[in-house]
Amino acid sequence: MIEGNAVRWGKSGDGPPLVAIHGTPFSSQVWRRIVPQLVDRRTVYFFDLVGYGQSEMREGQDVSLAVQNKALSALFNEWGLERPDVLAHDFGGATALRAYYLDGLRYASLTIFDAVALAPWGSPLIQHVRKHENAFSGMPDYMHRALLKAYLQTAACNPLSDEALDVYSRPWLGLIGQPAFYRQIAQMDQKYTDELQERYRVMDCPVKVLWGENDNWIPYENGEALASLISDGPCVPIRNAGHLVQEDRPEAIVAAVLKQLANT
């Protein structure tokens, strides 16, 4: 149990530790094409954020960014990690940054891409769900499935495969999953990144910021701004990639991580 929640995690590989942190509305399954390329160099730890994937979902649960960095700190303690390499995306990026600047976690290196880190963020759908969570939670199943798949596709630059749509949709279906999907959206609040922005400084480890050039959720300019605040290097654009780089260009993530590891 982490912060009162059952959190599902796993590890694979051999070598120094690397922690992979997914974003919303995804799960650790986003790393299924990434982790196999790293396991001969690192022991990769992966987990589902509180309220996501196979981790516990329940009514009244706090799944906001406020709890995710606390859960990450608890997992570091559970795993006995002090300065692992970290790979983080979207809300996982916010989680890694909050844990670093608020909780004092330290990393051997950070590879961060398309992260929720700077204002403004939050799509019109997010704003609407926050006002009408109960209405969305109670939608007929066929309507929820259609909305969910359409929403997931907007994260990618290229058409998502049926396999990918199934993997990312599955946790959010049914009597438990559907309300959990709208619960996590309703709890998205920019205040959790606003409180960080004044704290941003160049981190005390190598940092690589990557960004999909065609990210329609968080524009590439945010990547440039974030890199200027926390890294000694520029943001690296990823061509032909949207927000969900793990599906559009997984090889770009693998290459960036391997280069980062070679230099640390």
C-alpha atoms as one frame of an Amber mdcrd trajectory, in Angstrom:
protein
   0.000   0.000   0.000   1.329   3.438  -0.981  -0.341   6.540   0.487  -3.312
   4.334   1.338  -3.571   2.981  -2.204  -2.666  -0.347  -3.769  -0.087   0.452
  -6.465   0.914  -2.133  -9.057   4.550  -2.162 -10.144   7.156  -4.370 -11.726
  10.778  -4.461 -12.772  12.784  -6.019 -15.560  16.414  -6.224 -16.618  19.825
  -6.086 -15.057  22.085  -3.225 -14.052  21.724   0.142 -12.316  18.115   1.272
 -11.731  15.984   3.287 -14.136  12.453   4.351 -13.177   9.860   4.930 -15.921
   6.870   7.152 -15.034   3.860   7.267 -17.363   1.322  10.044 -17.867  -2.424
  10.480 -18.245  -4.654   8.828 -19.360  -2.210   5.996 -19.881  -0.482   3.333
 -17.783   2.887   1.608 -17.575   1.855  -0.151 -20.797   3.171   2.901 -22.667
   6.657   1.511 -22.021   5.981  -1.884 -23.630   8.007  -0.949 -26.734  10.675
   0.940 -24.765  11.649  -1.244 -21.812  12.796  -4.277 -23.869  15.452  -2.063
 -25.484  16.884  -0.991 -22.113  16.888  -4.122 -19.986  20.388  -5.230 -21.001
  21.762  -1.994 -19.511  19.408  -1.132 -16.664  16.996  -2.667 -14.180  13.837
  -0.844 -15.237  11.207  -0.150 -12.581   7.722   0.695 -13.845   4.398   1.239
 -12.100   0.874   2.491 -12.590   0.199   5.883 -11.025  -2.324   6.039  -8.198
  -5.763   5.515  -9.770  -4.409   4.411 -13.149  -3.908   1.157 -15.043  -3.960
  -1.853 -12.714  -3.466   0.219  -9.567  -6.426   0.555  -7.214  -9.404   2.625
  -8.393 -12.166   3.601  -5.966 -14.799   6.225  -5.334 -13.553   9.290  -3.466
  -9.921   8.510  -4.230  -7.335  11.282  -4.470  -5.562  10.723  -7.791  -4.339
  14.287  -8.274  -0.762  15.333  -8.871  -0.612  16.149  -5.157  -0.510  12.446
  -4.290   1.568  11.129  -7.204   4.930  12.575  -6.097   4.328  11.256  -2.580
   3.697   7.815  -4.061   6.896   8.073  -6.106   8.896   8.933  -2.989   7.381
   5.944  -1.189   8.245   3.665  -4.106  11.854   4.878  -4.113  11.980   3.911
  -0.445  10.292   0.563  -1.105  12.771  -0.227  -3.878  15.791   1.072  -1.948
  16.720   3.585  -4.650  18.754   6.743  -4.083  19.744   8.212  -7.462  18.218
   6.168 -10.286  17.967   7.285 -13.864  14.426   8.501 -14.582  12.325   8.491
 -17.747   9.116  10.532 -17.495   6.212  11.581 -19.733   3.244  13.937 -19.310
   1.902  13.669 -15.705   4.886  11.419 -15.045   7.046  14.439 -15.860   5.104
  16.571 -13.389   5.444  13.787 -10.818   9.209  13.555 -11.283   9.595  17.324
 -11.058   7.379  17.640  -7.982   9.296  14.831  -6.263  12.605  16.562  -7.059
  11.730  20.147  -6.143   9.261  19.454  -3.303  10.351  16.137  -1.796  14.093
  16.164  -2.360  14.353  13.063  -4.551  17.516  13.010  -6.655  18.238  11.355
  -9.979  21.310  10.114 -11.822  19.749  11.530 -14.980  16.335  12.662 -16.189
  14.928  12.119 -19.668  11.626  13.987 -19.783   9.301  14.537 -22.715   5.973
  16.232 -23.447   5.597  16.927 -19.754   2.867  18.706 -17.836   5.115  21.306
 -16.252   4.244  24.871 -17.247   1.043  26.893 -17.401  -1.248  26.971 -19.198
  -2.412  23.391 -19.654  -5.771  21.632 -19.711  -7.872  20.986 -22.821 -11.501
  22.115 -23.274 -12.533  18.519 -22.486 -10.715  18.685 -19.155 -12.438  21.939
 -18.244 -15.847  20.526 -19.211 -15.408  17.284 -17.283 -14.336  19.199 -14.183
 -17.708  20.965 -14.261 -19.828  17.908 -15.111 -17.988  14.854 -13.755 -21.131
  12.984 -12.691 -22.765  13.371 -16.086 -19.730  11.963 -17.872 -19.280   9.138
 -15.357 -22.848   8.001 -15.983 -22.763   8.037 -19.779 -23.887   4.868 -21.592
 -20.987   2.515 -22.241 -21.035   2.920 -26.025 -20.797   6.704 -25.733 -17.938
   6.488 -23.233 -16.011   4.065 -25.453 -16.400   6.352 -28.474 -15.290   9.443
 -26.532 -12.360   7.600 -24.969 -10.989   6.283 -28.272 -11.413   9.658 -29.984
  -9.641  11.375 -27.090  -6.748   8.897 -27.108  -6.221   9.402 -30.832  -5.720
  13.136 -30.342  -2.594  12.319 -28.323  -0.855  10.817 -31.342   0.319  12.322
 -34.597  -0.242   9.081 -36.512  -3.233   6.711 -36.396  -3.129   4.499 -33.322
  -3.353   0.776 -33.941  -6.316  -1.220 -32.684  -3.904  -2.897 -30.273  -2.776
   0.430 -28.818  -6.336   1.734 -28.488  -7.340  -1.474 -26.710  -4.358  -1.351
 -24.326  -4.988   2.256 -23.353  -8.791   1.982 -23.193  -9.101  -1.235 -21.190
  -8.384   0.165 -17.682 -11.019   2.877 -18.157 -13.968   0.622 -19.023 -16.720
  -0.875 -16.887 -18.307   0.052 -13.581 -14.931   0.814 -11.965 -12.900   2.062
 -14.902 -15.331   4.544 -16.449 -15.849   6.707 -13.340 -12.115   6.422 -12.617
 -11.366   7.940 -16.029 -13.475  11.016 -15.346 -12.288  11.164 -11.735  -8.680
  11.667 -12.794  -9.697  14.343 -15.295 -11.857  16.152 -12.747  -8.877  16.320
 -10.365  -6.498  17.872 -12.882  -5.556  21.257 -11.481  -2.951  23.676 -12.786
  -2.161  24.772  -9.216   0.060  21.685  -8.852   2.423  22.977 -11.527   1.946
  26.648 -10.689   3.501  26.032  -7.271   6.548  24.550  -8.966   7.308  27.148
 -11.613   9.068  29.569  -9.301  11.203  26.700  -7.981  12.538  25.557 -11.332
  16.328  25.700 -11.531  18.887  23.723 -13.512  18.833  20.286 -11.932  21.892
  18.682 -10.349  21.937  15.827 -12.871  22.048  15.521 -16.664  18.620  16.441
 -18.063  17.386  15.795 -21.593  14.107  17.408 -22.643  12.406  15.948 -25.720
   9.148  17.038 -27.343   6.930  15.875 -30.175   6.902  18.609 -32.814   3.222
  17.916 -33.495   2.033  17.721 -29.883  -1.544  19.027 -29.918  -1.933  18.662
 -26.154   1.100  20.632 -24.986   2.850  22.759 -27.634   6.514  22.353 -28.492
   7.210  25.872 -27.183   6.511  24.577 -23.679   9.330  22.092 -24.154  11.722
  24.860 -25.120  10.678  26.885 -22.078  11.046  23.916 -19.733  14.482  23.027
 -21.085  15.671  26.598 -20.520  14.679  26.326 -16.861  15.839  22.862 -15.763
  18.517  21.817 -18.267  21.861  23.024 -19.601  20.819  21.931 -23.091  18.056
  22.796 -25.563  14.814  20.945 -26.089  15.149  18.230 -28.731  12.287  18.169
 -31.262  10.948  14.785 -32.361   9.642  14.912 -35.901   6.452  13.145 -36.932
   5.443  12.780 -33.293   2.584  14.120 -31.219   2.115  13.987 -27.477   2.218
  10.203 -27.311   5.763   9.783 -28.579   5.844   6.193 -27.290   3.507   5.253
 -30.142   4.586   7.747 -32.814   8.369   7.443 -32.436   9.402   4.920 -29.757
  12.848   4.618 -31.293  13.497   8.305 -30.587  12.918   7.741 -26.874  15.136
   4.658 -26.821  17.929   6.512 -28.625  17.720   9.495 -26.262  17.788   7.315
 -23.157  20.699   5.205 -24.405  22.668   8.352 -25.217  21.866   9.774 -21.803
  22.988   6.576 -20.070  26.202   6.482 -22.061  27.097   9.939 -20.769  26.381
   9.274 -17.074
